[in-house]
Every structure is written in structure tokens, then in C-alpha cells.
Amino acid sequence: MFPSLRRQSGATVVEMAIIAPVFLLVLLALAELSLMFFATLTMQYAVREGARYAITGQSNLDPATSNQQRYNAVIQSMRDNSLGFYDRLAPKISVNGVGYAAGGYNNTMFGTAGTIVVLQLTSQWPVTTPLLSQFFKDGKYTFVVGATMRNEYFP
């Protein structure tokens, strides 16, 4: 009946086959970018809450019921407020510019009463979307979050 319509009937399928992968790749890149920034904001909140806890000099958040340590309590505060990102990202802790390895924590790392505490976490998010990974060094989004507060006068 209409010969020109019969010749173009497969054009829509071909166009969809060409556009769909690009569209899905951009959609996945957008979702991953959103997750990366959500992780950054969540870790910023966790550091701020950890620093707020650190300045009080308490140790009651340490999961160990006997011989509670201040540094374990501060790390537990950050872990509790990170929505699981703390364990997933395994951040490196830096206090007042001094980096600490996972086994090198101690009770003096957060200072004494009246001193300034600068708490920073350096984390890496592995970028999985091919479109985004080329924009980040080694395919990882590295971010640093921090908080600065003065220790309260505690016993």
C-alpha cells in the first residue's frame, strides 16, 4: 500500500540499538557519581560526629567493656555515623597532620584538654563505570574529609 513505510519499519529498532547502550552508560555513570558524592557527604558527617565525640575525652563508645580506650570510642563513633561506608572504604586517619596506620592508634592521638584537634579521613572509592574511570587516577575517586575542633576541658 505505502511502499516507503514498509522500507522504514526496521529503522526504529536500529536507532534504538544504537542509542540504548550510550543512554544506559550515561545513566549508570550518573548513578555512580551520585553514590560517590553521597559517600563523601556521609563520611564528612561521620568525621564531624567523631570529632565532636573526641573533644569530650570520653571512652564509653569503645565496644570493649573492660579497659575502654578513647581512640577506639572515637573510631566507633565515626563507624556508627557512616552508614557502613567506614568499613567499605577503610579510610586512613590523620590527626593534626600525623597519619596513623590501622595498628598505630593510641590515646594521645586526639590531644589533651584545650588543644585543637584536626581530624581527617582519606578514602578511595573504586570507580566501576568505564565512562567515569578514565577521569580518575588509577580508576579511584580519592577524597579527604575533615573536622577541626578544640578539646573541651575534661578530667
N, CA and C of each residue as an Amber inpcrd file, in Angstrom:
protein
   465
   0.8290000  -1.1720000   0.0000000   0.0000000   0.0000000   0.0000000
   0.8820000   1.2470000   0.0000000   1.6720000   1.4550000   1.0660000
   2.6280000   2.5660000   1.1140000   4.0290000   1.9770000   1.1310000
   4.6740000   1.8810000   0.0020000   5.9740000   1.2210000  -0.0610000
   7.0480000   1.9280000   0.7730000   6.9720000   3.2250000   0.9400000
   8.0100000   3.9230000   1.6980000   7.9330000   3.5890000   3.1900000
   6.7360000   3.3200000   3.7000000   6.5880000   2.9550000   5.1100000
   7.1450000   1.5630000   5.3810000   6.9870000   0.6370000   4.4520000
   7.4950000  -0.7140000   4.6450000   9.0230000  -0.7270000   4.6720000
   9.6640000   0.1410000   3.9380000  11.1170000   0.1720000   3.8930000
  11.7110000   0.7490000   5.1790000  10.9750000   1.5610000   5.9130000
  11.4860000   2.1990000   7.1250000  11.0310000   1.4980000   8.4070000
  10.3560000   0.3930000   8.3150000   9.8020000  -0.2460000   9.5090000
  10.8780000  -0.7290000  10.4840000  12.0640000  -1.0820000  10.0470000
  13.1280000  -1.5390000  10.9390000  14.0330000  -0.4310000  11.4250000
  13.8370000   0.7760000  10.9470000  14.7130000   1.8860000  11.3060000
  14.6340000   2.2220000  12.7990000  13.4720000   2.1070000  13.3760000
  13.3030000   2.4230000  14.8000000  14.0920000   1.4560000  15.6720000
  14.0550000   0.1910000  15.3140000  14.7840000  -0.8190000  16.0790000
  16.2930000  -0.5840000  15.9750000  16.7720000  -0.2550000  14.8150000
  18.1930000   0.0030000  14.6130000  18.6180000   1.2510000  15.3890000
  17.8160000   2.3040000  15.3330000  18.1380000   3.5200000  16.0780000
  18.1700000   3.2500000  17.5840000  17.2280000   2.4530000  18.0590000
  17.1940000   2.1160000  19.4810000  18.4300000   1.3010000  19.8690000
  18.8530000   0.3860000  19.0080000  20.0360000  -0.4370000  19.2750000
  21.3000000   0.4230000  19.3340000  21.3160000   1.5180000  18.6110000
  22.4820000   2.3980000  18.6210000  22.4580000   3.3220000  19.8500000
  21.3110000   3.8410000  20.2030000  21.1990000   4.8240000  21.2820000
  21.1480000   4.1850000  22.6670000  20.5330000   3.0220000  22.8150000
  20.3210000   2.4040000  24.1290000  21.6150000   2.1860000  24.9130000
  22.6920000   1.6260000  24.3420000  23.9100000   1.4370000  25.1440000
  24.5100000   2.7540000  25.6380000  24.4910000   3.7700000  24.8280000
  25.0210000   5.0750000  25.2260000  24.1740000   5.6570000  26.3540000
  22.8810000   5.5710000  26.2130000  21.9720000   6.0770000  27.2300000
  22.1730000   5.3460000  28.5570000  22.2680000   4.0220000  28.5240000
  22.4540000   3.2470000  29.7460000  23.8030000   3.5390000  30.3980000
  24.8400000   3.7330000  29.5910000  26.1610000   4.0520000  30.1320000
  26.1410000   5.4100000  30.8440000  25.5010000   6.3970000  30.2460000
  25.3870000   7.7160000  30.8720000  24.5410000   7.6250000  32.1420000
  23.4860000   6.8310000  32.1120000  22.6260000   6.6570000  33.2850000
  23.3950000   5.9950000  34.4300000  24.1780000   4.9610000  34.1320000
  24.9890000   4.3020000  35.1610000  26.0700000   5.2360000  35.7050000
  26.6810000   6.0340000  34.8270000  27.6960000   6.9930000  35.2660000
  27.0780000   8.0180000  36.2120000  25.8910000   8.4660000  35.9090000
  25.2010000   9.4240000  36.7740000  24.8810000   8.8030000  38.1340000
  24.4430000   7.5550000  38.1270000  24.1370000   6.8770000  39.3930000
  25.4030000   6.7030000  40.2300000  26.4980000   6.3200000  39.5930000
  27.7340000   6.1390000  40.3600000  28.2780000   7.4640000  40.8780000
  28.1900000   8.5020000  40.0890000  28.6200000   9.8180000  40.5500000
  27.8130000  10.2460000  41.7660000  26.5240000   9.9730000  41.7290000
  25.6590000  10.2960000  42.8700000  26.0900000   9.5250000  44.1150000
  26.4130000   8.2470000  43.9510000  26.8720000   7.4450000  45.0850000
  28.1980000   7.9460000  45.6360000  29.0960000   8.3750000  44.7580000
  30.3890000   8.8920000  45.2050000  30.2080000  10.1430000  46.0540000
  29.3560000  11.0320000  45.6340000  29.1480000  12.2610000  46.3980000
  28.3500000  11.9950000  47.6690000  27.4610000  11.0250000  47.6310000
  26.7380000  10.6330000  48.8440000  27.7180000  10.0610000  49.8670000
  28.6600000   9.2350000  49.4040000  29.6750000   8.6770000  50.3040000
  30.5440000   9.7810000  50.8970000  30.8980000  10.7760000  50.0760000
  31.7110000  11.8890000  50.5680000  30.9700000  12.6590000  51.6620000
  29.7210000  12.9750000  51.4270000  28.9400000  13.7170000  52.4200000
  28.7030000  12.8990000  53.6850000  28.4750000  11.6080000  53.5210000
  28.2520000  10.7460000  54.6790000  29.5120000  10.6370000  55.5170000
  30.6670000  10.5020000  54.8690000  31.9240000  10.4270000  55.6070000
  32.2500000  11.7690000  56.2710000  31.8680000  12.8700000  55.6310000
  32.0690000  14.1820000  56.2590000  31.2510000  14.2730000  57.5480000
  30.0250000  13.7930000  57.4970000  29.1800000  13.7790000  58.6880000
  29.7880000  12.8920000  59.7680000  30.2780000  11.7210000  59.3720000
  30.8660000  10.7790000  60.3370000  32.1040000  11.3800000  61.0030000
  32.9340000  12.0790000  60.2370000  34.1330000  12.7120000  60.8060000
  33.7340000  13.8120000  61.7750000  32.7540000  14.5970000  61.4080000
  32.3020000  15.6780000  62.2980000  31.7730000  15.0930000  63.6120000
  31.0030000  14.0210000  63.5240000  30.4810000  13.3930000  64.7440000
  31.6000000  12.7440000  65.5540000  32.5790000  12.1480000  64.8640000
  33.7280000  11.5730000  65.5670000  34.5370000  12.6440000  66.2810000
  34.7350000  13.7710000  65.6250000  35.4780000  14.8730000  66.2340000
  34.7000000  15.4560000  67.4160000  33.3900000  15.5670000  67.2700000
  32.5740000  16.0630000  68.3830000  32.6840000  15.1430000  69.5800000
  32.7470000  13.8350000  69.3170000  32.9040000  12.8840000  70.4110000
  34.3170000  12.9610000  70.9820000  35.3150000  13.1220000  70.1010000
  36.7210000  13.1430000  70.5400000  36.9990000  14.2930000  71.5050000
  36.3800000  15.4370000  71.2920000  36.6990000  16.6030000  72.1220000
  36.1550000  16.4980000  73.5380000  35.3160000  15.5040000  73.7930000
  34.7790000  15.3380000  75.1480000  35.6830000  14.5020000  76.0340000
  36.6270000  13.7670000  75.4390000  37.5480000  12.9540000  76.2200000
  36.9470000  11.6700000  76.7480000  35.7520000  11.3030000  76.2930000
  35.0930000  10.0940000  76.7770000  35.6430000   8.8470000  76.0850000
  35.2990000   7.6990000  76.6490000  35.7020000   6.4370000  76.0320000
  34.5920000   5.3900000  76.0860000  33.3720000   5.8000000  76.4610000
  32.3000000   4.8340000  76.6840000  31.7250000   4.2180000  75.4110000
  32.0930000   4.6850000  74.2180000  31.6170000   4.0570000  72.9870000
  32.5090000   2.9090000  72.5310000  33.6280000   2.7050000  73.1960000
  34.5240000   1.6020000  72.8460000  33.7710000   0.2940000  73.0540000
  33.7160000  -0.5680000  72.0210000  32.9810000  -1.8370000  72.1590000
  33.5340000  -2.7490000  73.2500000  34.8070000  -2.6070000  73.6010000
  35.3760000  -3.4220000  74.6800000  34.8150000  -2.9280000  76.0100000
  34.2130000  -3.8260000  76.7560000  33.5850000  -3.3940000  78.0140000
  34.6040000  -3.1500000  79.1150000  35.7510000  -3.8290000  79.0460000
  36.7960000  -3.5730000  80.0440000  37.9500000  -2.8560000  79.3580000
  38.6140000  -1.9850000  80.0910000  39.7610000  -1.2380000  79.5710000
  39.4070000  -0.4370000  78.3110000  38.3610000   0.3600000  78.3950000
  37.9220000   1.1280000  77.2280000  38.9490000   2.1920000  76.8650000
  39.1690000   2.3590000  75.5620000  40.1580000   3.2910000  75.0450000
  39.4700000   4.4390000  74.3090000  39.9880000   5.6300000  74.4730000
  39.3990000   6.8220000  73.8460000  39.4310000   6.7210000  72.3200000
  40.5620000   6.3030000  71.7450000  40.6670000   6.2500000  70.2920000
  39.7020000   5.2360000  69.6950000  39.4880000   4.0860000  70.3730000
  38.5040000   3.1130000  69.8850000  37.0910000   3.6810000  69.9330000
  36.8120000   4.4800000  70.9530000  35.4900000   5.0880000  71.0830000
  35.2540000   6.1170000  69.9740000  36.2770000   6.8980000  69.6310000
  36.1390000   7.8910000  68.5590000  35.9360000   7.1900000  67.2170000
  36.7200000   6.1640000  66.9660000  36.5710000   5.4070000  65.7140000
  35.2000000   4.7470000  65.6580000  34.7230000   4.2310000  66.7810000
  33.3870000   3.6300000  66.8160000  32.3110000   4.6810000  66.5410000
  32.5010000   5.8860000  67.0320000  31.5500000   6.9660000  66.7530000
  31.5030000   7.2620000  65.2530000  32.6690000   7.3170000  64.6160000
  32.6980000   7.5480000  63.1650000  32.0570000   6.3830000  62.4280000
  32.3540000   5.1810000  62.8690000  31.7950000   3.9780000  62.2240000
  30.2690000   3.9720000  62.3580000  29.7610000   4.3220000  63.5260000
  28.3090000   4.3290000  63.7580000  27.5830000   5.3540000  62.8930000
  28.2480000   6.4600000  62.5730000  27.6100000   7.5420000  61.8220000
  27.9030000   7.5100000  60.3220000  28.5670000   6.4750000  59.8400000
  28.9720000   6.4510000  58.4320000  28.0660000   5.6040000  57.5400000
  27.0080000   5.0450000  58.0740000  26.0790000   4.2160000  57.2980000
  26.7730000   3.0560000  56.5870000  27.8250000   2.5180000  57.1950000
  28.5430000   1.3860000  56.6200000  29.6740000   1.7500000  55.6710000
  29.7980000   3.0250000  55.3190000  30.8560000   3.4350000  54.3980000
  32.2390000   3.3470000  55.0400000  32.3340000   3.5070000  56.3650000
  33.6330000   3.4560000  57.0390000  34.3020000   2.1060000  56.7790000
  33.5590000   1.0310000  56.9560000  34.1340000  -0.2990000  56.7520000
  34.3700000  -0.5870000  55.2690000  33.5000000  -0.0860000  54.4100000
  33.6360000  -0.3400000  52.9720000  34.8370000   0.4000000  52.3880000
  35.0760000   1.6320000  52.8340000  36.1350000   2.4570000  52.2580000
  37.4690000   2.3180000  52.9840000  37.4760000   1.7950000  54.2080000
  38.6960000   1.6350000  55.0090000  39.5600000   2.8930000  54.9540000
  39.0810000   4.0060000  55.5070000  39.8110000   5.2750000  55.4070000
  41.0920000   5.2930000  56.2310000  41.9880000   6.1660000  55.8370000
  43.2220000   6.4030000  56.5920000  42.9760000   7.6170000  57.4980000
  43.2980000   7.4680000  58.7700000  43.0470000   8.5200000  59.7460000
  44.2850000   9.3950000  59.9080000  44.0450000  10.7000000  59.9390000
  45.1090000  11.6660000  60.1810000  44.6080000  12.6440000  61.2420000
  45.4080000  12.8350000  62.2910000  45.0480000  13.7670000  63.3610000
  46.1640000  14.7920000  63.4810000  45.7860000  16.0680000  63.3330000
  46.7400000  17.1820000  63.3910000  47.9090000  16.9880000  62.4240000
  47.6000000  16.4540000  61.2470000  48.6110000  16.2820000  60.2050000
  49.4540000  15.0360000  60.3210000  49.2470000  14.2310000  61.3480000
  50.0110000  12.9930000  61.5310000  49.1280000  11.8210000  61.1200000
  49.5870000  11.0440000  60.1300000  48.8350000   9.8760000  59.6840000
  49.0700000   8.6920000  60.6100000  48.0380000   7.9070000  60.7970000
  48.1190000   6.7370000  61.6590000  47.7380000   5.5030000  60.8740000
  48.5640000   4.4650000  60.9830000  48.2290000   3.1710000  60.3990000
  47.1880000   2.5140000  61.2950000  46.5050000   1.5010000  60.7560000
  45.4120000   0.8680000  61.4930000  45.8480000   0.3410000  62.8620000
  47.0710000  -0.0940000  63.0040000  47.5160000  -0.6230000  64.2900000
  48.2300000   0.3940000  65.1540000  48.4330000   1.6150000  64.6630000
  49.2160000   2.6010000  65.3940000  48.4120000   3.6060000  66.1800000
  47.1360000   3.3220000  66.4430000  46.3130000   4.2640000  67.1950000
  46.7290000   4.2550000  68.6610000  46.5630000   5.4090000  69.3230000
  46.8430000   5.4810000  70.7570000  45.9730000   6.5660000  71.3800000
  45.9260000   6.5810000  72.6820000  45.0430000   7.5050000  73.3930000
  45.4970000   8.9520000  73.3430000  46.7410000   9.2150000  72.9930000
  47.2120000  10.5970000  72.9410000  47.0100000  11.2230000  71.5610000
  46.5350000  10.4650000  70.5950000  46.4380000  10.9830000  69.2220000
  45.4170000  12.1090000  69.0810000  44.4400000  12.2040000  69.9810000
  43.4330000  13.2530000  69.8860000  43.7240000  14.4230000  70.8020000
  44.8950000  14.4420000  71.4000000  45.3040000  15.5770000  72.2030000
  44.7380000  15.5790000  73.6120000  45.0760000  16.6400000  74.3130000
  44.6420000  16.7910000  75.6990000  43.6340000  17.9360000  75.7840000
  43.1500000  18.1730000  76.9750000  42.1420000  19.2070000  77.1950000
  42.6510000  20.5700000  76.7330000  41.8220000  21.2660000  75.9510000
  42.1290000  22.6070000  75.4870000  42.8930000  22.6880000  74.1700000
  43.3860000  21.5700000  73.6560000  44.1460000  21.5980000  72.3980000
  43.2200000  21.4780000  71.1910000  43.7220000  21.9160000  70.0590000
  42.9650000  21.8350000  68.8110000  43.1280000  20.4350000  68.2170000
  42.0350000  19.8810000  67.7240000  42.0590000  18.5790000  67.0640000
  41.6110000  18.7650000  65.6220000  42.4720000  18.3850000  64.6810000
  42.1200000  18.3870000  63.2650000  42.0660000  16.9300000  62.8440000
  40.8730000  16.4080000  62.6610000  40.6600000  15.0110000  62.3120000
  40.3360000  14.9130000  60.8300000  41.1070000  14.1030000  60.0960000
  40.8800000  13.9300000  58.6570000  40.8390000  12.4540000  58.3170000
  39.9880000  12.1210000  57.3590000  39.9320000  10.7720000  56.8080000
  40.1860000  10.8630000  55.3120000  41.0760000  10.0230000  54.8140000
  41.3350000   9.9280000  53.3850000  40.7800000   8.5960000  52.9120000
  39.8960000   8.6440000  51.9340000  39.2370000   7.4360000  51.4430000
  39.3350000   7.3580000  49.9280000  39.1600000   6.1440000  49.4040000
  39.1480000   5.9320000  47.9630000  37.9080000   5.1430000  47.5780000
  37.2240000   5.6390000  46.5650000  36.0480000   4.9620000  46.0320000
  36.4520000   4.3520000  44.6880000  36.3760000   3.0210000  44.5330000
  36.7210000   2.4180000  43.2440000  35.6300000   2.7100000  42.2080000
  36.0020000   3.3830000  41.1370000  35.0420000   3.7560000  40.0940000
  34.8760000   2.5640000  39.1490000  33.6510000   2.1010000  38.9810000
  33.3990000   0.9100000  38.1640000  32.8550000   1.2200000  36.7790000
  32.2710000   2.3760000  36.6010000  31.7150000   2.7320000  35.2960000
  32.8560000   3.1270000  34.3560000  32.9710000   2.4480000  33.2000000
  34.0810000   2.7480000  32.2810000  34.1180000   4.2040000  31.8200000
  32.9730000   4.8090000  31.6700000  32.9120000   6.1990000  31.2240000
  33.5680000   7.1350000  32.2400000  33.4370000   6.8310000  33.5370000
  33.9780000   7.6910000  34.5910000  35.4060000   7.3390000  34.9890000
  35.7660000   6.0640000  34.9230000  37.0610000   5.6350000  35.4630000
  38.2460000   6.3030000  34.7770000  38.0830000   6.7240000  33.5440000
  39.1890000   7.3760000  32.8390000  39.4620000   8.7870000  33.3570000
  38.5360000   9.3670000  34.1040000  38.7110000  10.7150000  34.6320000
  39.3650000  10.7370000  36.0130000  39.5600000   9.5560000  36.6180000
  40.1280000   9.4700000  37.9560000  41.4220000   8.6740000  37.9190000
  42.3940000   9.1130000  38.6940000  43.6990000   8.4530000  38.7310000
  43.5440000   7.0180000  39.2290000  44.0840000   6.0890000  38.5020000
  44.0220000   4.6530000  38.8190000  42.5900000   4.1460000  38.9580000
  41.6340000   4.8590000  38.3900000  40.2410000   4.4300000  38.4530000
  39.6440000   4.5260000  39.8460000  40.2020000   5.4060000  40.6820000
  39.6970000   5.5620000  42.0460000  39.4690000   7.0380000  42.3480000
  38.3280000   7.3170000  42.9510000  37.9910000   8.6640000  43.3940000
  38.5210000   8.8070000  44.8200000  39.5330000   9.6370000  45.0060000
  40.1350000   9.8490000  46.3180000  39.6000000  11.1560000  46.8980000
  39.1340000  11.0800000  48.1200000  38.6180000  12.2890000  48.7650000
  39.0690000  12.3500000  50.2130000  39.1870000  13.5660000  50.7120000
  39.5930000  13.8170000  52.0970000  38.4980000  14.6400000  52.7600000
  38.0590000  14.1870000  53.9100000  37.0770000  14.9350000  54.6940000
  37.6850000  15.2030000  56.0600000  37.2970000  16.2940000  56.6760000
  37.8990000  16.6280000  57.9580000  37.0340000  17.5200000  58.8190000
  37.4420000  17.6240000  60.0590000  36.7630000  18.4890000  61.0210000
  37.8110000  19.0320000  61.9940000  37.6540000  20.2900000  62.3850000
  38.5710000  20.9360000  63.3280000  37.7720000  21.4360000  64.5180000
  38.1980000  21.0230000  65.7050000  37.5160000  21.4450000  66.9340000
  38.5340000  21.5680000  68.0600000  38.1640000  22.2770000  69.1040000
  39.0240000  22.4160000  70.2850000  38.5120000  21.4500000  71.3610000
  39.4430000  20.7170000  71.9550000  39.0890000  19.8060000  73.0330000
  38.4900000  20.5820000  74.2000000  37.4410000  20.0000000  74.7680000
  36.8600000  20.5700000  75.9770000  37.8030000  20.2790000  77.1510000
  37.5630000  20.9470000  78.2490000  38.3740000  20.6780000  79.4390000
  37.7520000  19.4950000  80.1790000  38.3910000  18.3550000  80.0070000
  37.9000000  17.1260000  80.6240000  38.9350000  16.6000000  81.6000000
  38.5100000  15.7560000  82.5330000  39.4560000  15.2500000  83.5600000
  40.4660000  14.2810000  82.9780000
